[in-house]
Amino acid sequence: MTTIEWSDFEQVEIRVGTVVSAEPNTKARTPSYILSVDLGKNGVRTSSAQVTEHYSAENLVGRQVLCVCNFEPKRVAGVKSEVLVTGVHDDNGDVVLPGFELPVPNGNRLM
């Protein structure tokens, strides 16, 4: 494992947001959803997320997620993905989203 300086970590803006809409991305080669994520004062941003194995579009709406907000937007299967929704692979390689025990304000930064 490579160590980094605190200043390196501070450069990555990871913020909490609430999924306000989720729909299948029919243009994606790998099953994905197009998510709209409310990041509070940072606005609503779009993400293409490969989280279809454990989550339906319906149960993603209202869920709080952690997003990397300061990557350059990337075109993914016809979608301008503005944030990266974070997760961890399980033993099968499917993405599991992190969760919160209590609700937190949209836009707050991971510390």
KOLZATI-964137 format. One record per atom (N, C-alpha, C): residue number from 1; residue in three letters; atom name; x, y, z. Coordinates in nm, 3 decimals, padded with zeros to 5 digits, m for minus. Example, Ala and Ser with C-alpha at 12.3 -4.5 7.8 and 13.67 -1.06 7.14 Angstrom:
% KOLZATI-964137
(1,"ALA","N",(01.319,m00.569,00.780))
(1,"ALA","CA",(01.230,m00.450,00.780))
(1,"ALA","C",(01.320,m00.330,00.780))
(2,"SER","N",(01.285,m00.225,00.708))
(2,"SER","CA",(01.367,m00.106,00.714))
(2,"SER","C",(01.290,00.003,00.787))
//
This chain:
% KOLZATI-964137
(1,"MET","N",(00.084,m00.117,00.000))
(1,"MET","CA",(00.000,00.000,00.000))
(1,"MET","C",(00.089,00.124,00.000))
(2,"THR","N",(00.059,00.218,m00.086))
(2,"THR","CA",(00.133,00.342,m00.094))
(2,"THR","C",(00.073,00.444,00.001))
(3,"THR","N",(00.157,00.511,00.078))
(3,"THR","CA",(00.106,00.616,00.166))
(3,"THR","C",(00.103,00.748,00.091))
(4,"ILE","N",(00.010,00.834,00.132))
(4,"ILE","CA",(m00.003,00.967,00.073))
(4,"ILE","C",(m00.001,01.070,00.184))
(5,"GLU","N",(00.016,01.193,00.147))
(5,"GLU","CA",(00.012,01.304,00.241))
(5,"GLU","C",(m00.134,01.345,00.262))
(6,"TRP","N",(m00.162,01.405,00.377))
(6,"TRP","CA",(m00.297,01.455,00.406))
(6,"TRP","C",(m00.342,01.551,00.296))
(7,"SER","N",(m00.251,01.631,00.246))
(7,"SER","CA",(m00.285,01.728,00.142))
(7,"SER","C",(m00.333,01.658,00.013))
(8,"ASP","N",(m00.283,01.536,m00.013))
(8,"ASP","CA",(m00.331,01.459,m00.129))
(8,"ASP","C",(m00.478,01.422,m00.109))
(9,"PHE","N",(m00.511,01.373,00.010))
(9,"PHE","CA",(m00.649,01.335,00.041))
(9,"PHE","C",(m00.742,01.455,00.033))
(10,"GLU","N",(m00.696,01.569,00.079))
(10,"GLU","CA",(m00.779,01.690,00.079))
(10,"GLU","C",(m00.817,01.735,m00.063))
(11,"GLN","N",(m00.741,01.692,m00.161))
(11,"GLN","CA",(m00.771,01.730,m00.299))
(11,"GLN","C",(m00.892,01.657,m00.355))
(12,"VAL","N",(m00.928,01.544,m00.298))
(12,"VAL","CA",(m01.041,01.465,m00.346))
(12,"VAL","C",(m01.167,01.512,m00.273))
(13,"GLU","N",(m01.263,01.564,m00.349))
(13,"GLU","CA",(m01.389,01.610,m00.289))
(13,"GLU","C",(m01.490,01.497,m00.292))
(14,"ILE","N",(m01.509,01.434,m00.177))
(14,"ILE","CA",(m01.609,01.329,m00.164))
(14,"ILE","C",(m01.723,01.386,m00.082))
(15,"ARG","N",(m01.841,01.394,m00.144))
(15,"ARG","CA",(m01.956,01.457,m00.079))
(15,"ARG","C",(m02.075,01.363,m00.079))
(16,"VAL","N",(m02.163,01.384,00.019))
(16,"VAL","CA",(m02.285,01.305,00.028))
(16,"VAL","C",(m02.393,01.370,m00.057))
(17,"GLY","N",(m02.471,01.286,m00.120))
(17,"GLY","CA",(m02.586,01.333,m00.198))
(17,"GLY","C",(m02.698,01.232,m00.189))
(18,"THR","N",(m02.817,01.277,m00.224))
(18,"THR","CA",(m02.934,01.189,m00.224))
(18,"THR","C",(m02.976,01.162,m00.368))
(19,"VAL","N",(m02.995,01.035,m00.400))
(19,"VAL","CA",(m03.041,00.997,m00.534))
(19,"VAL","C",(m03.186,01.045,m00.549))
(20,"VAL","N",(m03.210,01.130,m00.649))
(20,"VAL","CA",(m03.346,01.181,m00.672))
(20,"VAL","C",(m03.414,01.112,m00.789))
(21,"SER","N",(m03.336,01.049,m00.876))
(21,"SER","CA",(m03.395,00.968,m00.983))
(21,"SER","C",(m03.293,00.864,m01.027))
(22,"ALA","N",(m03.347,00.751,m01.074))
(22,"ALA","CA",(m03.263,00.641,m01.123))
(22,"ALA","C",(m03.339,00.572,m01.235))
(23,"GLU","N",(m03.270,00.552,m01.347))
(23,"GLU","CA",(m03.331,00.482,m01.459))
(23,"GLU","C",(m03.226,00.398,m01.529))
(24,"PRO","N",(m03.267,00.288,m01.589))
(24,"PRO","CA",(m03.169,00.205,m01.660))
(24,"PRO","C",(m03.102,00.283,m01.774))
(25,"ASN","N",(m02.973,00.262,m01.791))
(25,"ASN","CA",(m02.901,00.318,m01.904))
(25,"ASN","C",(m02.902,00.213,m02.014))
(26,"THR","N",(m02.996,00.227,m02.106))
(26,"THR","CA",(m03.015,00.126,m02.211))
(26,"THR","C",(m02.901,00.125,m02.312))
(27,"LYS","N",(m02.817,00.228,m02.314))
(27,"LYS","CA",(m02.705,00.233,m02.408))
(27,"LYS","C",(m02.578,00.168,m02.353))
(28,"ALA","N",(m02.578,00.135,m02.225))
(28,"ALA","CA",(m02.458,00.080,m02.161))
(28,"ALA","C",(m02.438,m00.066,m02.198))
(29,"ARG","N",(m02.313,m00.106,m02.222))
(29,"ARG","CA",(m02.281,m00.248,m02.248))
(29,"ARG","C",(m02.295,m00.331,m02.121))
(30,"THR","N",(m02.255,m00.272,m02.008))
(30,"THR","CA",(m02.269,m00.336,m01.878))
(30,"THR","C",(m02.392,m00.274,m01.811))
(31,"PRO","N",(m02.481,m00.355,m01.754))
(31,"PRO","CA",(m02.602,m00.297,m01.692))
(31,"PRO","C",(m02.566,m00.184,m01.595))
(32,"SER","N",(m02.632,m00.070,m01.614))
(32,"SER","CA",(m02.604,00.051,m01.536))
(32,"SER","C",(m02.732,00.131,m01.518))
(33,"TYR","N",(m02.726,00.221,m01.423))
(33,"TYR","CA",(m02.833,00.319,m01.403))
(33,"TYR","C",(m02.779,00.458,m01.432))
(34,"ILE","N",(m02.866,00.544,m01.479))
(34,"ILE","CA",(m02.838,00.687,m01.486))
(34,"ILE","C",(m02.899,00.745,m01.359))
(35,"LEU","N",(m02.814,00.800,m01.274))
(35,"LEU","CA",(m02.859,00.856,m01.146))
(35,"LEU","C",(m02.852,01.008,m01.149))
(36,"SER","N",(m02.951,01.072,m01.091))
(36,"SER","CA",(m02.945,01.215,m01.061))
(36,"SER","C",(m02.928,01.225,m00.911))
(37,"VAL","N",(m02.823,01.295,m00.868))
(37,"VAL","CA",(m02.787,01.300,m00.727))
(37,"VAL","C",(m02.790,01.444,m00.680))
(38,"ASP","N",(m02.870,01.472,m00.576))
(38,"ASP","CA",(m02.880,01.606,m00.518))
(38,"ASP","C",(m02.766,01.625,m00.419))
(39,"LEU","N",(m02.677,01.718,m00.453))
(39,"LEU","CA",(m02.560,01.746,m00.370))
(39,"LEU","C",(m02.576,01.878,m00.295))
(40,"GLY","N",(m02.699,01.912,m00.261))
(40,"GLY","CA",(m02.724,02.034,m00.184))
(40,"GLY","C",(m02.685,02.158,m00.262))
(41,"LYS","N",(m02.609,02.246,m00.198))
(41,"LYS","CA",(m02.570,02.373,m00.263))
(41,"LYS","C",(m02.484,02.351,m00.386))
(42,"ASN","N",(m02.431,02.228,m00.405))
(42,"ASN","CA",(m02.351,02.194,m00.523))
(42,"ASN","C",(m02.436,02.149,m00.640))
(43,"GLY","N",(m02.568,02.149,m00.623))
(43,"GLY","CA",(m02.659,02.118,m00.733))
(43,"GLY","C",(m02.687,01.971,m00.751))
(44,"VAL","N",(m02.767,01.942,m00.852))
(44,"VAL","CA",(m02.799,01.804,m00.888))
(44,"VAL","C",(m02.705,01.763,m01.000))
(45,"ARG","N",(m02.638,01.651,m00.981))
(45,"ARG","CA",(m02.539,01.602,m01.078))
(45,"ARG","C",(m02.580,01.464,m01.128))
(46,"THR","N",(m02.532,01.429,m01.247))
(46,"THR","CA",(m02.564,01.302,m01.310))
(46,"THR","C",(m02.447,01.206,m01.296))
(47,"SER","N",(m02.480,01.078,m01.280))
(47,"SER","CA",(m02.378,00.974,m01.273))
(47,"SER","C",(m02.428,00.850,m01.344))
(48,"SER","N",(m02.338,00.779,m01.410))
(48,"SER","CA",(m02.368,00.647,m01.463))
(48,"SER","C",(m02.307,00.547,m01.366))
(49,"ALA","N",(m02.391,00.460,m01.308))
(49,"ALA","CA",(m02.343,00.373,m01.201))
(49,"ALA","C",(m02.377,00.228,m01.228))
(50,"GLN","N",(m02.277,00.142,m01.217))
(50,"GLN","CA",(m02.296,m00.002,m01.237))
(50,"GLN","C",(m02.329,m00.067,m01.102))
(51,"VAL","N",(m02.451,m00.043,m01.057))
(51,"VAL","CA",(m02.495,m00.093,m00.927))
(51,"VAL","C",(m02.624,m00.174,m00.938))
(52,"THR","N",(m02.645,m00.234,m01.056))
(52,"THR","CA",(m02.773,m00.302,m01.083))
(52,"THR","C",(m02.787,m00.437,m01.014))
(53,"GLU","N",(m02.678,m00.498,m00.973))
(53,"GLU","CA",(m02.686,m00.632,m00.916))
(53,"GLU","C",(m02.757,m00.634,m00.781))
(54,"HIS","N",(m02.727,m00.536,m00.697))
(54,"HIS","CA",(m02.783,m00.535,m00.561))
(54,"HIS","C",(m02.896,m00.433,m00.542))
(55,"TYR","N",(m02.917,m00.345,m00.640))
(55,"TYR","CA",(m03.011,m00.234,m00.621))
(55,"TYR","C",(m03.105,m00.221,m00.740))
(56,"SER","N",(m03.232,m00.201,m00.711))
(56,"SER","CA",(m03.327,m00.167,m00.817))
(56,"SER","C",(m03.331,m00.014,m00.827))
(57,"ALA","N",(m03.376,00.035,m00.940))
(57,"ALA","CA",(m03.388,00.181,m00.958))
(57,"ALA","C",(m03.478,00.238,m00.848))
(58,"GLU","N",(m03.585,00.168,m00.816))
(58,"GLU","CA",(m03.681,00.218,m00.718))
(58,"GLU","C",(m03.619,00.230,m00.579))
(59,"ASN","N",(m03.535,00.132,m00.539))
(59,"ASN","CA",(m03.481,00.143,m00.403))
(59,"ASN","C",(m03.356,00.232,m00.394))
(60,"LEU","N",(m03.308,00.282,m00.507))
(60,"LEU","CA",(m03.199,00.380,m00.504))
(60,"LEU","C",(m03.251,00.521,m00.475))
(61,"VAL","N",(m03.372,00.551,m00.522))
(61,"VAL","CA",(m03.429,00.685,m00.503))
(61,"VAL","C",(m03.448,00.709,m00.353))
(62,"GLY","N",(m03.393,00.820,m00.305))
(62,"GLY","CA",(m03.398,00.855,m00.164))
(62,"GLY","C",(m03.278,00.809,m00.084))
(63,"ARG","N",(m03.195,00.726,m00.143))
(63,"ARG","CA",(m03.076,00.674,m00.075))
(63,"ARG","C",(m02.964,00.778,m00.079))
(64,"GLN","N",(m02.893,00.794,00.032))
(64,"GLN","CA",(m02.777,00.881,00.034))
(64,"GLN","C",(m02.655,00.801,m00.012))
(65,"VAL","N",(m02.573,00.865,m00.095))
(65,"VAL","CA",(m02.453,00.803,m00.152))
(65,"VAL","C",(m02.335,00.897,m00.136))
(66,"LEU","N",(m02.215,00.842,m00.147))
(66,"LEU","CA",(m02.093,00.923,m00.146))
(66,"LEU","C",(m02.043,00.937,m00.289))
(67,"CYS","N",(m02.014,01.060,m00.329))
(67,"CYS","CA",(m01.972,01.089,m00.466))
(67,"CYS","C",(m01.840,01.164,m00.469))
(68,"VAL","N",(m01.752,01.124,m00.561))
(68,"VAL","CA",(m01.634,01.205,m00.591))
(68,"VAL","C",(m01.683,01.314,m00.687))
(69,"CYS","N",(m01.666,01.439,m00.644))
(69,"CYS","CA",(m01.727,01.551,m00.717))
(69,"CYS","C",(m01.630,01.632,m00.801))
(70,"ASN","N",(m01.500,01.608,m00.788))
(70,"ASN","CA",(m01.408,01.695,m00.861))
(70,"ASN","C",(m01.326,01.623,m00.968))
(71,"PHE","N",(m01.380,01.514,m01.023))
(71,"PHE","CA",(m01.325,01.458,m01.147))
(71,"PHE","C",(m01.382,01.538,m01.264))
(72,"GLU","N",(m01.310,01.540,m01.374))
(72,"GLU","CA",(m01.366,01.596,m01.496))
(72,"GLU","C",(m01.486,01.511,m01.538))
(73,"PRO","N",(m01.593,01.574,m01.588))
(73,"PRO","CA",(m01.705,01.493,m01.639))
(73,"PRO","C",(m01.656,01.397,m01.746))
(74,"LYS","N",(m01.719,01.280,m01.750))
(74,"LYS","CA",(m01.679,01.175,m01.844))
(74,"LYS","C",(m01.802,01.123,m01.915))
(75,"ARG","N",(m01.792,01.103,m02.046))
(75,"ARG","CA",(m01.903,01.048,m02.123))
(75,"ARG","C",(m01.901,00.897,m02.109))
(76,"VAL","N",(m02.012,00.841,m02.055))
(76,"VAL","CA",(m02.023,00.697,m02.032))
(76,"VAL","C",(m02.152,00.649,m02.097))
(77,"ALA","N",(m02.141,00.570,m02.203))
(77,"ALA","CA",(m02.258,00.513,m02.271))
(77,"ALA","C",(m02.364,00.619,m02.299))
(78,"GLY","N",(m02.322,00.731,m02.354))
(78,"GLY","CA",(m02.414,00.836,m02.392))
(78,"GLY","C",(m02.455,00.929,m02.281))
(79,"VAL","N",(m02.401,00.911,m02.162))
(79,"VAL","CA",(m02.437,00.993,m02.047))
(79,"VAL","C",(m02.317,01.078,m02.004))
(80,"LYS","N",(m02.341,01.206,m01.977))
(80,"LYS","CA",(m02.236,01.290,m01.921))
(80,"LYS","C",(m02.234,01.264,m01.771))
(81,"SER","N",(m02.139,01.182,m01.727))
(81,"SER","CA",(m02.128,01.145,m01.586))
(81,"SER","C",(m02.045,01.253,m01.517))
(82,"GLU","N",(m02.110,01.327,m01.426))
(82,"GLU","CA",(m02.047,01.442,m01.361))
(82,"GLU","C",(m01.987,01.410,m01.226))
(83,"VAL","N",(m02.032,01.302,m01.164))
(83,"VAL","CA",(m01.977,01.258,m01.035))
(83,"VAL","C",(m01.959,01.107,m01.039))
(84,"LEU","N",(m01.869,01.059,m00.956))
(84,"LEU","CA",(m01.848,00.915,m00.942))
(84,"LEU","C",(m01.912,00.870,m00.811))
(85,"VAL","N",(m02.015,00.787,m00.822))
(85,"VAL","CA",(m02.076,00.730,m00.703))
(85,"VAL","C",(m01.984,00.618,m00.655))
(86,"THR","N",(m01.944,00.624,m00.528))
(86,"THR","CA",(m01.846,00.529,m00.475))
(86,"THR","C",(m01.913,00.403,m00.422))
(87,"GLY","N",(m01.837,00.296,m00.421))
(87,"GLY","CA",(m01.882,00.168,m00.368))
(87,"GLY","C",(m01.764,00.075,m00.354))
(88,"VAL","N",(m01.793,m00.045,m00.305))
(88,"VAL","CA",(m01.691,m00.147,m00.283))
(88,"VAL","C",(m01.739,m00.275,m00.347))
(89,"HIS","N",(m01.649,m00.346,m00.413))
(89,"HIS","CA",(m01.685,m00.474,m00.474))
(89,"HIS","C",(m01.701,m00.582,m00.368))
(90,"ASP","N",(m01.804,m00.664,m00.384))
(90,"ASP","CA",(m01.820,m00.779,m00.296))
(90,"ASP","C",(m01.739,m00.896,m00.353))
(91,"ASP","N",(m01.757,m01.014,m00.295))
(91,"ASP","CA",(m01.680,m01.131,m00.340))
(91,"ASP","C",(m01.709,m01.171,m00.484))
(92,"ASN","N",(m01.823,m01.130,m00.538))
(92,"ASN","CA",(m01.860,m01.162,m00.677))
(92,"ASN","C",(m01.821,m01.050,m00.773))
(93,"GLY","N",(m01.764,m00.941,m00.723))
(93,"GLY","CA",(m01.727,m00.829,m00.808))
(93,"GLY","C",(m01.839,m00.730,m00.830))
(94,"ASP","N",(m01.951,m00.746,m00.758))
(94,"ASP","CA",(m02.063,m00.654,m00.770))
(94,"ASP","C",(m02.047,m00.539,m00.670))
(95,"VAL","N",(m02.097,m00.421,m00.706))
(95,"VAL","CA",(m02.076,m00.302,m00.624))
(95,"VAL","C",(m02.178,m00.296,m00.511))
(96,"VAL","N",(m02.126,m00.270,m00.390))
(96,"VAL","CA",(m02.208,m00.245,m00.272))
(96,"VAL","C",(m02.184,m00.099,m00.233))
(97,"LEU","N",(m02.291,m00.024,m00.217))
(97,"LEU","CA",(m02.281,00.117,m00.181))
(97,"LEU","C",(m02.260,00.134,m00.031))
(98,"PRO","N",(m02.178,00.233,00.009))
(98,"PRO","CA",(m02.167,00.263,00.152))
(98,"PRO","C",(m02.297,00.323,00.202))
(99,"GLY","N",(m02.321,00.313,00.331))
(99,"GLY","CA",(m02.444,00.368,00.388))
(99,"GLY","C",(m02.417,00.451,00.512))
(100,"PHE","N",(m02.521,00.516,00.560))
(100,"PHE","CA",(m02.512,00.601,00.678))
(100,"PHE","C",(m02.612,00.553,00.782))
(101,"GLU","N",(m02.571,00.558,00.908))
(101,"GLU","CA",(m02.663,00.522,01.015))
(101,"GLU","C",(m02.767,00.630,01.037))
(102,"LEU","N",(m02.728,00.755,01.013))
(102,"LEU","CA",(m02.817,00.870,01.031))
(102,"LEU","C",(m02.812,00.956,00.906))
(103,"PRO","N",(m02.921,01.026,00.873))
(103,"PRO","CA",(m02.915,01.115,00.757))
(103,"PRO","C",(m02.821,01.232,00.783))
(104,"VAL","N",(m02.753,01.275,00.678))
(104,"VAL","CA",(m02.665,01.392,00.686))
(104,"VAL","C",(m02.703,01.487,00.573))
(105,"PRO","N",(m02.671,01.616,00.588))
(105,"PRO","CA",(m02.709,01.714,00.486))
(105,"PRO","C",(m02.639,01.685,00.352))
(106,"ASN","N",(m02.717,01.695,00.243))
(106,"ASN","CA",(m02.660,01.681,00.109))
(106,"ASN","C",(m02.551,01.785,00.089))
(107,"GLY","N",(m02.442,01.743,00.026))
(107,"GLY","CA",(m02.332,01.832,m00.004))
(107,"GLY","C",(m02.222,01.830,00.100))
(108,"ASN","N",(m02.250,01.773,00.219))
(108,"ASN","CA",(m02.144,01.767,00.320))
(108,"ASN","C",(m02.029,01.680,00.271))
(109,"ARG","N",(m01.909,01.720,00.310))
(109,"ARG","CA",(m01.788,01.654,00.262))
(109,"ARG","C",(m01.742,01.546,00.357))
(110,"LEU","N",(m01.695,01.435,00.301))
(110,"LEU","CA",(m01.634,01.328,00.379))
(110,"LEU","C",(m01.507,01.381,00.443))
(111,"MET","N",(m01.489,01.359,00.570))
(111,"MET","CA",(m01.373,01.410,00.643))
(111,"MET","C",(m01.284,01.296,00.682))
//
